[in-house]
Amino acid sequence: MQRISFMTFPELFAHAFAFGGKIDGLWQRVIYVHIGMVAAVVYLATTEESYLIARVAVLCFYTFNMIITFYNLRDAYQGLQRTIDDLREFDDDPSNGQLAAWVRNRKYDRNTSIRAAALGLFWLLVSALILLPVL
């Protein structure tokens, strides 16, 4: 197969790790949003008022963040997968080392659907904790 990309092996390698770093940063964003949601749920659970409008506003903010994060994760995984596909086009030169061989063997085709399922499950749980007490 003829290589189309004119990027060198080290450039592609750097891009693969940059995409990995972006994915890690986005996943940390998910964790921090959920920490904030736990704080909101705890506060709303301890109050005697229903705060229905506040609950709906918090849920809308949370939903918006989860949708944006999912799309960003999907794009980052697609970029990572394409970068690794380009890395596979290089000859398996032993001078590239074991790390290069490990990166070329990575498959990220299912990671987007796994993360989407996790985000969907989190969304259902948080929505239930926010809305069920007032419904």
C-alpha positions, 0 to 999 in steps of 0.5 A: 500500500502506498503512503499518502501522508508525508508526515514522518514517523516521529511527527505521527507518533507525537500526534498520537500522544497529543490525541491521547492527552486530549482524550485524557483531558476530556475524560478528566472534564467528565470527572470534574463535572460529575463531582460538581453534580454530586455537590448539587445533588447533595445540596438539593437533597438536604433542602426542604424546598423543591427548587424545581427550576434550579434542578431543571437548570442544573440538569440542562447545564449537565446535559449540554456539557455531556453532549459537547464532551461526547462529540469532542471525545468522538473527534479525538478518538477518530483523530487518534485512530487515523494517526495510528492507521498512518503509523501502521503504514511505516515498515516495522523497523526494529529501530523504532522500538517496542513503544512504536510497536505497541502504539501500532497495535492499539485499536480504538474503534470501540472506545467511542461507543464504550465512553458513550455508554458510560456517559449515558449511564451517568446521565441517567443516574444523575437525572434520576437523582436530580428529578425523582425527588420532586416528581 
